[in-house]
Amino acid sequence: MIQVPKDKMHCIAPLFSASDHTLIRSCLEGCMGDAWADRLEAPTAAKICTTDFCFLSGNPDSPVAEELAAVLPDGYSHPWCYIIPLQTIWEPVIEHVHTGKQFPVQRYSLCKEATAFHLDTLQRQAVPPQGNYRISPFDLSTYLTSQKEEWSSHLCAWFPTYSAFQEHGIGIAAYDGNQLVCGATSHSYYKGGIEVEIDTKPSYRRKGLATACAATLILECIRRGLYPSWDAANRESLSLAQKLGYHFHREYKAYRVSTSV
């Protein structure tokens, strides 16, 4: 097994050509992520890891299949990751390599349709609910604040500095007075778009704040000529996406895997 250099990502691209996951695209384009393969010349099996998502593709009978299923980027510190088999024949490999540390989950893919959004609807949805709420772009203070609580720690998790977030990310925050209570941000980025991340403080859920933040984020993406890709982790996220204009594509299987020793 070898790690794929940034300038050799084209070697493994054919193995991932059937997938529309933007996290794969982020890695292949050299924006974010790491990749490994059995070899560079005519590879038969490969893995891409971008943020906390890993994708396996190719031949699971490869001699390095188990190594591929196990490998993570150097310094990976998150307590868990998602592993997504792009072919179902990888499932036994994942289950064997991560015995006792994995469980399957269902995720929901949304269609990627730039024409699906209705600006008038999004502008109405972007208005915060009644109360002491305000919607504003992420600034340095919001970036730092988001890292202090568990519920918001994913909002900028994959941008190690505020400068990196400024350069490649977008963030919309909801405040109740001076308290950060919801955010919609770039989970990741690729050439031409972002993957959406939305998190709300538990005591502020079901108030319309996620809708307002997400609608504002989508409008900002449209203004910048970027596509806001959405992949839903649960039915609540799927329902919110559909409310904002996305159309359901398919349900698929992933594995949530503990990365602790």
CYANA upper distance limits for C-alpha pairs under 8 A (distance plus 0.5 A):
  1 MET  CA     36 TRP  CA      7.21
  1 MET  CA     37 ALA  CA      6.16
  1 MET  CA     38 ASP  CA      5.02
  1 MET  CA     39 ARG  CA      7.07
  1 MET  CA     64 VAL  CA      6.44
  1 MET  CA     67 GLU  CA      7.77
  1 MET  CA     68 LEU  CA      7.87
  2 ILE  CA     36 TRP  CA      6.00
  2 ILE  CA     37 ALA  CA      6.12
  2 ILE  CA     38 ASP  CA      6.74
  2 ILE  CA     39 ARG  CA      6.86
  2 ILE  CA     40 LEU  CA      8.42
  3 GLN  CA     34 ASP  CA      8.18
  3 GLN  CA     35 ALA  CA      6.38
  3 GLN  CA     36 TRP  CA      4.73
  3 GLN  CA     37 ALA  CA      7.02
  4 VAL  CA      8 LYS  CA      6.71
  4 VAL  CA      9 MET  CA      6.94
  4 VAL  CA     34 ASP  CA      7.92
  4 VAL  CA     35 ALA  CA      5.85
  4 VAL  CA     36 TRP  CA      5.69
  4 VAL  CA     37 ALA  CA      7.21
  4 VAL  CA     40 LEU  CA      7.75
  5 PRO  CA      9 MET  CA      7.18
  5 PRO  CA     35 ALA  CA      8.45
  6 LYS  CA     28 LEU  CA      8.44
  6 LYS  CA     30 GLY  CA      6.38
  7 ASP  CA     30 GLY  CA      8.43
  8 LYS  CA     12 ILE  CA      8.34
  8 LYS  CA     40 LEU  CA      8.20
  9 MET  CA     13 ALA  CA      6.89
  9 MET  CA     27 CYS  CA      8.33
  9 MET  CA     28 LEU  CA      5.83
  9 MET  CA     29 GLU  CA      8.10
  9 MET  CA     30 GLY  CA      8.26
  9 MET  CA     35 ALA  CA      8.42
 10 HIS  CA     14 PRO  CA      8.23
 10 HIS  CA     28 LEU  CA      7.45
 11 CYS  CA     40 LEU  CA      6.58
 11 CYS  CA     41 GLU  CA      7.44
 11 CYS  CA     42 ALA  CA      7.65
 11 CYS  CA     43 PRO  CA      7.81
 12 ILE  CA     16 PHE  CA      7.72
 12 ILE  CA     37 ALA  CA      7.99
 12 ILE  CA     40 LEU  CA      7.92
 12 ILE  CA     43 PRO  CA      7.04
 12 ILE  CA     46 ALA  CA      7.41
 13 ALA  CA     17 SER  CA      6.64
 13 ALA  CA     28 LEU  CA      7.29
 15 LEU  CA     44 THR  CA      8.12
 15 LEU  CA     45 ALA  CA      7.95
 15 LEU  CA     46 ALA  CA      7.90
 15 LEU  CA     57 SER  CA      6.60
 15 LEU  CA     58 GLY  CA      6.47
 16 PHE  CA     24 ILE  CA      8.10
 16 PHE  CA     57 SER  CA      7.15
 19 SER  CA     24 ILE  CA      8.43
 19 SER  CA     86 LEU  CA      8.04
 20 ASP  CA     24 ILE  CA      8.28
 20 ASP  CA     25 ARG  CA      8.34
 21 HIS  CA     25 ARG  CA      7.29
 22 THR  CA     26 SER  CA      6.55
 22 THR  CA    190 TYR  CA      7.48
 22 THR  CA    194 ILE  CA      8.30
 22 THR  CA    195 GLU  CA      7.36
 22 THR  CA    229 SER  CA      7.81
 23 LEU  CA     27 CYS  CA      7.08
 23 LEU  CA     50 THR  CA      6.31
 23 LEU  CA     51 THR  CA      8.49
 23 LEU  CA     53 PHE  CA      8.13
 23 LEU  CA    188 SER  CA      7.64
 23 LEU  CA    189 TYR  CA      8.34
 23 LEU  CA    190 TYR  CA      8.22
 23 LEU  CA    195 GLU  CA      8.12
 24 ILE  CA     28 LEU  CA      6.77
 24 ILE  CA     48 ILE  CA      7.10
 24 ILE  CA     49 CYS  CA      8.36
 24 ILE  CA     50 THR  CA      7.65
 24 ILE  CA     55 PHE  CA      8.09
 25 ARG  CA     29 GLU  CA      6.43
 25 ARG  CA    190 TYR  CA      7.00
 26 SER  CA     30 GLY  CA      6.82
 26 SER  CA     31 CYS  CA      5.63
 26 SER  CA     32 MET  CA      5.91
 26 SER  CA     33 GLY  CA      7.42
 26 SER  CA     50 THR  CA      7.93
 26 SER  CA    188 SER  CA      8.13
 26 SER  CA    189 TYR  CA      6.78
 26 SER  CA    190 TYR  CA      5.05
 26 SER  CA    191 LYS  CA      7.90
 27 CYS  CA     31 CYS  CA      6.35
 27 CYS  CA     32 MET  CA      5.62
 27 CYS  CA     33 GLY  CA      5.28
 27 CYS  CA     34 ASP  CA      6.87
 27 CYS  CA     35 ALA  CA      7.98
 27 CYS  CA     48 ILE  CA      7.60
 27 CYS  CA     49 CYS  CA      8.22
 27 CYS  CA     50 THR  CA      7.07
 29 GLU  CA    190 TYR  CA      7.59
 29 GLU  CA    191 LYS  CA      7.78
 31 CYS  CA    189 TYR  CA      7.55
 31 CYS  CA    190 TYR  CA      6.53
 31 CYS  CA    191 LYS  CA      8.22
 32 MET  CA     50 THR  CA      6.68
 32 MET  CA     51 THR  CA      8.26
 32 MET  CA    188 SER  CA      8.08
 32 MET  CA    189 TYR  CA      8.01
 32 MET  CA    190 TYR  CA      8.34
 33 GLY  CA     48 ILE  CA      7.59
 33 GLY  CA     49 CYS  CA      5.97
 33 GLY  CA     50 THR  CA      4.55
 33 GLY  CA     51 THR  CA      7.15
 34 ASP  CA     48 ILE  CA      6.34
 34 ASP  CA     49 CYS  CA      5.83
 34 ASP  CA     50 THR  CA      6.98
 34 ASP  CA     73 PRO  CA      7.11
 35 ALA  CA     46 ALA  CA      7.66
 35 ALA  CA     47 LYS  CA      6.01
 35 ALA  CA     48 ILE  CA      4.84
 35 ALA  CA     49 CYS  CA      6.70
 36 TRP  CA     46 ALA  CA      6.03
 36 TRP  CA     47 LYS  CA      5.80
 36 TRP  CA     48 ILE  CA      7.16
 36 TRP  CA     68 LEU  CA      7.49
 37 ALA  CA     43 PRO  CA      6.91
 37 ALA  CA     44 THR  CA      8.17
 37 ALA  CA     45 ALA  CA      6.19
 37 ALA  CA     46 ALA  CA      4.59
 37 ALA  CA     47 LYS  CA      6.89
 37 ALA  CA     68 LEU  CA      7.89
 38 ASP  CA     43 PRO  CA      6.44
 38 ASP  CA     44 THR  CA      7.20
 38 ASP  CA     45 ALA  CA      6.33
 38 ASP  CA     46 ALA  CA      7.07
 38 ASP  CA     62 SER  CA      8.00
 38 ASP  CA     64 VAL  CA      6.72
 39 ARG  CA     43 PRO  CA      5.56
 39 ARG  CA     44 THR  CA      8.22
 44 THR  CA     58 GLY  CA      5.96
 44 THR  CA     59 ASN  CA      6.25
 44 THR  CA     62 SER  CA      7.79
 45 ALA  CA     56 LEU  CA      8.14
 45 ALA  CA     57 SER  CA      6.34
 45 ALA  CA     58 GLY  CA      4.71
 45 ALA  CA     59 ASN  CA      5.69
 45 ALA  CA     60 PRO  CA      7.47
 45 ALA  CA     62 SER  CA      7.16
 45 ALA  CA     65 ALA  CA      7.68
 46 ALA  CA     56 LEU  CA      6.53
 46 ALA  CA     57 SER  CA      6.12
 46 ALA  CA     58 GLY  CA      6.90
 46 ALA  CA     68 LEU  CA      7.39
 47 LYS  CA     54 CYS  CA      7.30
 47 LYS  CA     55 PHE  CA      5.96
 47 LYS  CA     56 LEU  CA      5.11
 47 LYS  CA     57 SER  CA      6.95
 47 LYS  CA     68 LEU  CA      6.61
 47 LYS  CA     69 ALA  CA      8.02
 48 ILE  CA     54 CYS  CA      5.98
 48 ILE  CA     55 PHE  CA      5.68
 48 ILE  CA     56 LEU  CA      7.29
 49 CYS  CA     53 PHE  CA      6.14
 49 CYS  CA     54 CYS  CA      4.66
 49 CYS  CA     55 PHE  CA      6.94
 49 CYS  CA     72 LEU  CA      7.62
 49 CYS  CA     73 PRO  CA      7.88
 50 THR  CA     54 CYS  CA      6.92
 51 THR  CA    158 TRP  CA      6.69
 51 THR  CA    188 SER  CA      7.88
 52 ASP  CA     78 HIS  CA      7.99
 52 ASP  CA     80 TRP  CA      7.95
 52 ASP  CA     81 CYS  CA      5.28
 52 ASP  CA     82 TYR  CA      6.69
 53 PHE  CA     81 CYS  CA      6.34
 53 PHE  CA     82 TYR  CA      5.28
 53 PHE  CA     83 ILE  CA      6.49
 53 PHE  CA     84 ILE  CA      7.92
 54 CYS  CA     81 CYS  CA      7.87
 54 CYS  CA     82 TYR  CA      6.54
 54 CYS  CA     83 ILE  CA      5.17
 54 CYS  CA     84 ILE  CA      6.53
 55 PHE  CA     83 ILE  CA      6.36
 55 PHE  CA     84 ILE  CA      5.32
 55 PHE  CA     85 PRO  CA      6.40
 55 PHE  CA     86 LEU  CA      7.16
 56 LEU  CA     68 LEU  CA      8.20
 56 LEU  CA     69 ALA  CA      7.68
 56 LEU  CA     83 ILE  CA      7.99
 56 LEU  CA     84 ILE  CA      6.85
 56 LEU  CA     85 PRO  CA      5.49
 56 LEU  CA     86 LEU  CA      6.42
 56 LEU  CA     87 GLN  CA      8.34
 56 LEU  CA     90 TRP  CA      7.78
 57 SER  CA     85 PRO  CA      7.05
 57 SER  CA     86 LEU  CA      5.91
 57 SER  CA     87 GLN  CA      6.97
 57 SER  CA     90 TRP  CA      8.27
 58 GLY  CA     87 GLN  CA      8.15
 59 ASN  CA     65 ALA  CA      8.24
 60 PRO  CA     65 ALA  CA      5.87
 60 PRO  CA     89 ILE  CA      7.30
 60 PRO  CA     90 TRP  CA      6.14
 60 PRO  CA     93 VAL  CA      7.68
 61 ASP  CA     65 ALA  CA      6.95
 64 VAL  CA     68 LEU  CA      6.66
 65 ALA  CA     69 ALA  CA      6.74
 65 ALA  CA     93 VAL  CA      7.91
 66 GLU  CA     70 ALA  CA      6.76
 66 GLU  CA     93 VAL  CA      6.94
 66 GLU  CA     94 ILE  CA      8.26
 66 GLU  CA     97 VAL  CA      6.87
 67 GLU  CA     71 VAL  CA      6.52
 69 ALA  CA     93 VAL  CA      7.59
 69 ALA  CA     94 ILE  CA      6.49
 69 ALA  CA     97 VAL  CA      7.41
 70 ALA  CA     97 VAL  CA      7.17
 70 ALA  CA     98 HIS  CA      8.17
 72 LEU  CA     76 TYR  CA      7.11
 78 HIS  CA    259 THR  CA      7.76
 79 PRO  CA    258 SER  CA      6.47
 79 PRO  CA    259 THR  CA      5.75
 79 PRO  CA    260 SER  CA      6.44
 80 TRP  CA    256 ARG  CA      7.29
 80 TRP  CA    257 VAL  CA      5.86
 80 TRP  CA    258 SER  CA      4.79
 80 TRP  CA    259 THR  CA      5.41
 80 TRP  CA    260 SER  CA      7.97
 81 CYS  CA    256 ARG  CA      6.31
 81 CYS  CA    257 VAL  CA      5.88
 81 CYS  CA    258 SER  CA      7.18
 81 CYS  CA    259 THR  CA      7.45
 82 TYR  CA    254 ALA  CA      6.91
 82 TYR  CA    255 TYR  CA      5.89
 82 TYR  CA    256 ARG  CA      5.08
 82 TYR  CA    257 VAL  CA      6.56
 83 ILE  CA     94 ILE  CA      8.45
 83 ILE  CA    254 ALA  CA      6.32
 83 ILE  CA    255 TYR  CA      5.58
 83 ILE  CA    256 ARG  CA      7.00
 83 ILE  CA    257 VAL  CA      7.57
 84 ILE  CA    253 LYS  CA      7.49
 84 ILE  CA    254 ALA  CA      5.15
 84 ILE  CA    255 TYR  CA      6.84
 85 PRO  CA     89 ILE  CA      8.36
 85 PRO  CA     90 TRP  CA      6.10
 85 PRO  CA     91 GLU  CA      6.92
 85 PRO  CA    253 LYS  CA      8.31
 85 PRO  CA    254 ALA  CA      7.45
 86 LEU  CA     90 TRP  CA      8.20
 87 GLN  CA     91 GLU  CA      8.43
 90 TRP  CA     94 ILE  CA      6.96
 91 GLU  CA     95 GLU  CA      6.67
 92 PRO  CA     96 HIS  CA      6.51
 93 VAL  CA     97 VAL  CA      6.56
 94 ILE  CA     98 HIS  CA      6.44
 95 GLU  CA     99 THR  CA      6.06
 95 GLU  CA    102 GLN  CA      7.51
 98 HIS  CA    102 GLN  CA      6.34
 98 HIS  CA    257 VAL  CA      7.64
101 LYS  CA    257 VAL  CA      6.10
101 LYS  CA    258 SER  CA      5.71
101 LYS  CA    259 THR  CA      8.34
102 GLN  CA    255 TYR  CA      6.65
102 GLN  CA    256 ARG  CA      6.03
102 GLN  CA    257 VAL  CA      4.77
102 GLN  CA    258 SER  CA      6.84
103 PHE  CA    255 TYR  CA      6.03
103 PHE  CA    256 ARG  CA      6.07
103 PHE  CA    257 VAL  CA      7.23
104 PRO  CA    253 LYS  CA      7.21
104 PRO  CA    254 ALA  CA      6.23
104 PRO  CA    255 TYR  CA      4.89
104 PRO  CA    256 ARG  CA      6.77
105 VAL  CA    253 LYS  CA      6.41
105 VAL  CA    254 ALA  CA      5.87
105 VAL  CA    255 TYR  CA      6.31
105 VAL  CA    256 ARG  CA      7.29
106 GLN  CA    233 ALA  CA      7.88
106 GLN  CA    234 ASN  CA      7.93
106 GLN  CA    251 GLU  CA      7.13
106 GLN  CA    252 TYR  CA      6.21
106 GLN  CA    253 LYS  CA      5.37
106 GLN  CA    254 ALA  CA      6.69
107 ARG  CA    231 ASP  CA      7.96
107 ARG  CA    232 ALA  CA      6.41
107 ARG  CA    233 ALA  CA      5.42
107 ARG  CA    234 ASN  CA      6.68
107 ARG  CA    251 GLU  CA      6.25
107 ARG  CA    252 TYR  CA      5.94
107 ARG  CA    253 LYS  CA      6.79
107 ARG  CA    254 ALA  CA      7.41
108 TYR  CA    231 ASP  CA      6.56
108 TYR  CA    232 ALA  CA      5.42
108 TYR  CA    233 ALA  CA      6.92
108 TYR  CA    234 ASN  CA      7.51
108 TYR  CA    235 ARG  CA      8.27
108 TYR  CA    238 LEU  CA      7.23
108 TYR  CA    248 PHE  CA      7.99
108 TYR  CA    249 HIS  CA      7.94
108 TYR  CA    250 ARG  CA      6.41
108 TYR  CA    251 GLU  CA      5.03
108 TYR  CA    252 TYR  CA      6.79
109 SER  CA    230 TRP  CA      7.82
109 SER  CA    231 ASP  CA      5.48
109 SER  CA    232 ALA  CA      6.79
109 SER  CA    248 PHE  CA      7.00
109 SER  CA    249 HIS  CA      5.83
109 SER  CA    250 ARG  CA      5.75
109 SER  CA    251 GLU  CA      6.64
109 SER  CA    252 TYR  CA      7.95
110 LEU  CA    229 SER  CA      8.40
110 LEU  CA    230 TRP  CA      6.64
110 LEU  CA    231 ASP  CA      6.50
110 LEU  CA    232 ALA  CA      8.02
110 LEU  CA    238 LEU  CA      8.49
110 LEU  CA    241 ALA  CA      8.50
110 LEU  CA    246 TYR  CA      6.84
110 LEU  CA    247 HIS  CA      6.18
110 LEU  CA    248 PHE  CA      5.17
110 LEU  CA    249 HIS  CA      5.27
110 LEU  CA    250 ARG  CA      7.55
111 CYS  CA    246 TYR  CA      7.13
111 CYS  CA    247 HIS  CA      5.99
111 CYS  CA    248 PHE  CA      6.49
111 CYS  CA    249 HIS  CA      5.54
112 LYS  CA    229 SER  CA      7.10
112 LYS  CA    246 TYR  CA      8.36
113 GLU  CA    246 TYR  CA      8.16
114 ALA  CA    227 TYR  CA      7.29
116 ALA  CA    245 GLY  CA      6.30
116 ALA  CA    246 TYR  CA      6.83
116 ALA  CA    247 HIS  CA      8.34
117 PHE  CA    122 LEU  CA      8.09
117 PHE  CA    244 LEU  CA      7.85
117 PHE  CA    245 GLY  CA      5.75
117 PHE  CA    246 TYR  CA      7.87
118 HIS  CA    122 LEU  CA      6.78
118 HIS  CA    245 GLY  CA      7.66
119 LEU  CA    123 GLN  CA      6.53
119 LEU  CA    219 LEU  CA      7.95
120 ASP  CA    124 ARG  CA      6.92
121 THR  CA    125 GLN  CA      6.72
121 THR  CA    244 LEU  CA      8.46
122 LEU  CA    126 ALA  CA      6.50
122 LEU  CA    215 ALA  CA      5.78
122 LEU  CA    216 THR  CA      7.88
122 LEU  CA    218 ILE  CA      8.44
122 LEU  CA    219 LEU  CA      7.57
122 LEU  CA    244 LEU  CA      7.33
123 GLN  CA    127 VAL  CA      7.55
123 GLN  CA    215 ALA  CA      7.63
123 GLN  CA    216 THR  CA      7.97
123 GLN  CA    219 LEU  CA      8.21
125 GLN  CA    211 THR  CA      6.84
125 GLN  CA    212 ALA  CA      5.93
125 GLN  CA    215 ALA  CA      6.49
126 ALA  CA    211 THR  CA      7.44
126 ALA  CA    212 ALA  CA      4.52
126 ALA  CA    213 CYS  CA      6.98
126 ALA  CA    214 ALA  CA      8.05
126 ALA  CA    215 ALA  CA      5.52
126 ALA  CA    216 THR  CA      5.65
127 VAL  CA    212 ALA  CA      6.27
128 PRO  CA    133 TYR  CA      6.94
128 PRO  CA    134 ARG  CA      7.08
128 PRO  CA    135 ILE  CA      7.29
128 PRO  CA    208 GLY  CA      7.63
128 PRO  CA    209 LEU  CA      6.82
128 PRO  CA    212 ALA  CA      6.00
129 PRO  CA    133 TYR  CA      7.54
129 PRO  CA    207 LYS  CA      7.54
129 PRO  CA    208 GLY  CA      6.65
129 PRO  CA    209 LEU  CA      7.37
129 PRO  CA    212 ALA  CA      8.47
132 ASN  CA    176 ASP  CA      5.99
132 ASN  CA    177 GLY  CA      6.33
133 TYR  CA    174 ALA  CA      7.19
133 TYR  CA    175 TYR  CA      5.96
133 TYR  CA    176 ASP  CA      5.12
133 TYR  CA    177 GLY  CA      6.89
134 ARG  CA    174 ALA  CA      6.17
134 ARG  CA    175 TYR  CA      5.84
134 ARG  CA    176 ASP  CA      7.26
134 ARG  CA    177 GLY  CA      8.11
135 ILE  CA    172 ILE  CA      7.44
135 ILE  CA    173 ALA  CA      6.14
135 ILE  CA    174 ALA  CA      5.11
135 ILE  CA    175 TYR  CA      7.00
135 ILE  CA    212 ALA  CA      8.28
135 ILE  CA    213 CYS  CA      7.48
136 SER  CA    172 ILE  CA      6.26
136 SER  CA    173 ALA  CA      5.84
136 SER  CA    174 ALA  CA      7.06
137 PRO  CA    170 ILE  CA      8.41
137 PRO  CA    171 GLY  CA      6.19
137 PRO  CA    172 ILE  CA      5.00
137 PRO  CA    173 ALA  CA      6.43
138 PHE  CA    142 THR  CA      5.94
138 PHE  CA    143 TYR  CA      6.85
138 PHE  CA    170 ILE  CA      7.94
138 PHE  CA    171 GLY  CA      5.35
138 PHE  CA    172 ILE  CA      6.03
138 PHE  CA    173 ALA  CA      6.58
139 ASP  CA    143 TYR  CA      6.66
140 LEU  CA    144 LEU  CA      6.73
140 LEU  CA    162 TYR  CA      6.94
141 SER  CA    145 THR  CA      6.52
142 THR  CA    146 SER  CA      6.47
142 THR  CA    173 ALA  CA      8.12
142 THR  CA    180 LEU  CA      8.10
143 TYR  CA    147 GLN  CA      7.51
143 TYR  CA    156 CYS  CA      7.35
143 TYR  CA    162 TYR  CA      7.26
144 LEU  CA    148 LYS  CA      7.68
145 THR  CA    149 GLU  CA      8.23
145 THR  CA    180 LEU  CA      8.10
146 SER  CA    152 SER  CA      5.54
146 SER  CA    153 SER  CA      6.11
146 SER  CA    155 LEU  CA      7.18
146 SER  CA    156 CYS  CA      7.84
146 SER  CA    180 LEU  CA      8.15
147 GLN  CA    152 SER  CA      6.98
147 GLN  CA    153 SER  CA      5.15
147 GLN  CA    154 HIS  CA      8.28
147 GLN  CA    156 CYS  CA      8.10
147 GLN  CA    157 ALA  CA      8.21
148 LYS  CA    152 SER  CA      8.11
148 LYS  CA    153 SER  CA      7.30
149 GLU  CA    153 SER  CA      6.45
151 TRP  CA    199 ASP  CA      7.27
151 TRP  CA    200 THR  CA      7.42
151 TRP  CA    201 LYS  CA      6.39
151 TRP  CA    202 PRO  CA      8.08
152 SER  CA    182 CYS  CA      8.20
152 SER  CA    183 GLY  CA      8.12
152 SER  CA    199 ASP  CA      6.66
152 SER  CA    200 THR  CA      7.72
152 SER  CA    201 LYS  CA      7.78
153 SER  CA    157 ALA  CA      6.70
154 HIS  CA    158 TRP  CA      8.27
154 HIS  CA    187 HIS  CA      8.28
154 HIS  CA    197 GLU  CA      8.31
154 HIS  CA    199 ASP  CA      8.30
155 LEU  CA    183 GLY  CA      7.38
155 LEU  CA    184 ALA  CA      7.69
155 LEU  CA    185 THR  CA      6.47
155 LEU  CA    186 SER  CA      8.00
155 LEU  CA    187 HIS  CA      7.27
155 LEU  CA    197 GLU  CA      6.89
155 LEU  CA    198 ILE  CA      7.61
155 LEU  CA    199 ASP  CA      7.51
156 CYS  CA    160 PRO  CA      8.38
156 CYS  CA    165 PHE  CA      7.86
156 CYS  CA    185 THR  CA      7.77
156 CYS  CA    186 SER  CA      7.97
156 CYS  CA    187 HIS  CA      7.46
157 ALA  CA    187 HIS  CA      8.26
158 TRP  CA    187 HIS  CA      7.47
158 TRP  CA    188 SER  CA      7.63
159 PHE  CA    164 ALA  CA      6.24
159 PHE  CA    165 PHE  CA      5.93
159 PHE  CA    169 GLY  CA      8.50
160 PRO  CA    164 ALA  CA      7.28
160 PRO  CA    165 PHE  CA      8.29
161 THR  CA    165 PHE  CA      6.95
162 TYR  CA    166 GLN  CA      6.52
163 SER  CA    167 GLU  CA      6.65
164 ALA  CA    168 HIS  CA      6.59
164 ALA  CA    169 GLY  CA      7.96
165 PHE  CA    169 GLY  CA      5.10
165 PHE  CA    170 ILE  CA      7.71
166 GLN  CA    170 ILE  CA      7.72
168 HIS  CA    189 TYR  CA      7.13
169 GLY  CA    185 THR  CA      7.63
169 GLY  CA    186 SER  CA      5.77
169 GLY  CA    188 SER  CA      7.98
169 GLY  CA    189 TYR  CA      7.52
169 GLY  CA    194 ILE  CA      8.28
170 ILE  CA    185 THR  CA      5.96
170 ILE  CA    186 SER  CA      6.01
170 ILE  CA    217 LEU  CA      7.97
171 GLY  CA    183 GLY  CA      7.56
171 GLY  CA    184 ALA  CA      6.31
171 GLY  CA    185 THR  CA      4.67
171 GLY  CA    186 SER  CA      7.11
171 GLY  CA    217 LEU  CA      7.57
172 ILE  CA    183 GLY  CA      6.11
172 ILE  CA    184 ALA  CA      5.68
172 ILE  CA    185 THR  CA      6.67
172 ILE  CA    213 CYS  CA      6.28
172 ILE  CA    214 ALA  CA      8.26
172 ILE  CA    216 THR  CA      7.51
172 ILE  CA    217 LEU  CA      6.58
173 ALA  CA    180 LEU  CA      7.51
173 ALA  CA    181 VAL  CA      8.23
173 ALA  CA    182 CYS  CA      6.34
173 ALA  CA    183 GLY  CA      4.90
173 ALA  CA    184 ALA  CA      7.03
173 ALA  CA    213 CYS  CA      6.94
174 ALA  CA    180 LEU  CA      6.61
174 ALA  CA    181 VAL  CA      6.29
174 ALA  CA    182 CYS  CA      5.47
174 ALA  CA    183 GLY  CA      6.55
174 ALA  CA    209 LEU  CA      7.25
174 ALA  CA    213 CYS  CA      7.16
175 TYR  CA    179 GLN  CA      5.78
175 TYR  CA    180 LEU  CA      5.10
175 TYR  CA    181 VAL  CA      6.04
175 TYR  CA    182 CYS  CA      7.58
176 ASP  CA    180 LEU  CA      7.06
176 ASP  CA    181 VAL  CA      7.03
181 VAL  CA    200 THR  CA      6.41
181 VAL  CA    201 LYS  CA      5.66
181 VAL  CA    204 TYR  CA      7.13
182 CYS  CA    198 ILE  CA      8.12
182 CYS  CA    199 ASP  CA      6.29
182 CYS  CA    200 THR  CA      4.69
182 CYS  CA    201 LYS  CA      6.55
182 CYS  CA    204 TYR  CA      8.36
182 CYS  CA    209 LEU  CA      7.01
182 CYS  CA    210 ALA  CA      6.98
182 CYS  CA    213 CYS  CA      7.93
183 GLY  CA    198 ILE  CA      6.24
183 GLY  CA    199 ASP  CA      6.09
183 GLY  CA    200 THR  CA      6.98
183 GLY  CA    210 ALA  CA      7.64
183 GLY  CA    213 CYS  CA      6.72
184 ALA  CA    196 VAL  CA      7.48
184 ALA  CA    197 GLU  CA      6.12
184 ALA  CA    198 ILE  CA      4.92
184 ALA  CA    199 ASP  CA      7.22
184 ALA  CA    210 ALA  CA      7.83
184 ALA  CA    213 CYS  CA      6.01
184 ALA  CA    214 ALA  CA      6.03
184 ALA  CA    217 LEU  CA      6.99
185 THR  CA    196 VAL  CA      6.43
185 THR  CA    197 GLU  CA      5.68
185 THR  CA    198 ILE  CA      6.99
185 THR  CA    217 LEU  CA      7.72
186 SER  CA    194 ILE  CA      6.13
186 SER  CA    195 GLU  CA      6.16
186 SER  CA    196 VAL  CA      5.65
186 SER  CA    197 GLU  CA      6.33
187 HIS  CA    194 ILE  CA      7.65
187 HIS  CA    195 GLU  CA      5.86
187 HIS  CA    196 VAL  CA      6.00
187 HIS  CA    197 GLU  CA      5.45
188 SER  CA    194 ILE  CA      6.17
188 SER  CA    195 GLU  CA      5.76
188 SER  CA    196 VAL  CA      8.03
189 TYR  CA    193 GLY  CA      6.43
189 TYR  CA    194 ILE  CA      4.71
189 TYR  CA    195 GLU  CA      6.69
190 TYR  CA    194 ILE  CA      6.53
192 GLY  CA    225 GLY  CA      7.82
192 GLY  CA    226 LEU  CA      5.58
192 GLY  CA    227 TYR  CA      6.79
193 GLY  CA    221 CYS  CA      8.22
193 GLY  CA    226 LEU  CA      4.88
193 GLY  CA    227 TYR  CA      4.80
193 GLY  CA    228 PRO  CA      6.35
193 GLY  CA    229 SER  CA      7.60
194 ILE  CA    226 LEU  CA      7.59
194 ILE  CA    227 TYR  CA      6.79
194 ILE  CA    228 PRO  CA      5.72
194 ILE  CA    229 SER  CA      6.50
195 GLU  CA    228 PRO  CA      6.42
195 GLU  CA    229 SER  CA      5.27
195 GLU  CA    230 TRP  CA      6.45
195 GLU  CA    231 ASP  CA      8.21
196 VAL  CA    228 PRO  CA      6.63
196 VAL  CA    229 SER  CA      6.54
196 VAL  CA    230 TRP  CA      5.98
196 VAL  CA    231 ASP  CA      8.20
198 ILE  CA    210 ALA  CA      7.43
198 ILE  CA    214 ALA  CA      7.76
199 ASP  CA    210 ALA  CA      7.91
200 THR  CA    204 TYR  CA      7.04
200 THR  CA    205 ARG  CA      6.59
200 THR  CA    209 LEU  CA      8.23
200 THR  CA    210 ALA  CA      7.19
201 LYS  CA    205 ARG  CA      7.11
204 TYR  CA    209 LEU  CA      8.24
205 ARG  CA    209 LEU  CA      7.90
205 ARG  CA    210 ALA  CA      8.29
208 GLY  CA    212 ALA  CA      6.83
209 LEU  CA    213 CYS  CA      6.65
210 ALA  CA    214 ALA  CA      6.38
211 THR  CA    215 ALA  CA      6.43
211 THR  CA    240 LEU  CA      7.49
211 THR  CA    244 LEU  CA      8.16
212 ALA  CA    216 THR  CA      6.66
213 CYS  CA    217 LEU  CA      6.63
214 ALA  CA    218 ILE  CA      6.65
215 ALA  CA    219 LEU  CA      6.70
215 ALA  CA    244 LEU  CA      7.28
216 THR  CA    220 GLU  CA      6.71
217 LEU  CA    221 CYS  CA      6.71
218 ILE  CA    222 ILE  CA      6.70
218 ILE  CA    228 PRO  CA      6.63
219 LEU  CA    223 ARG  CA      6.67
220 GLU  CA    224 ARG  CA      6.77
221 CYS  CA    225 GLY  CA      6.56
221 CYS  CA    226 LEU  CA      5.33
221 CYS  CA    227 TYR  CA      6.70
221 CYS  CA    228 PRO  CA      6.84
222 ILE  CA    226 LEU  CA      6.27
222 ILE  CA    227 TYR  CA      7.36
230 TRP  CA    241 ALA  CA      7.81
232 ALA  CA    237 SER  CA      5.70
232 ALA  CA    238 LEU  CA      5.77
232 ALA  CA    241 ALA  CA      8.36
233 ALA  CA    237 SER  CA      6.95
233 ALA  CA    238 LEU  CA      8.15
234 ASN  CA    238 LEU  CA      6.82
235 ARG  CA    239 SER  CA      6.50
236 GLU  CA    240 LEU  CA      6.81
237 SER  CA    241 ALA  CA      6.67
238 LEU  CA    242 GLN  CA      6.75
238 LEU  CA    248 PHE  CA      8.23
239 SER  CA    243 LYS  CA      6.69
240 LEU  CA    244 LEU  CA      6.90
241 ALA  CA    245 GLY  CA      7.05
241 ALA  CA    246 TYR  CA      5.96
241 ALA  CA    247 HIS  CA      8.32
242 GLN  CA    246 TYR  CA      5.16
242 GLN  CA    247 HIS  CA      6.33
242 GLN  CA    248 PHE  CA      7.75
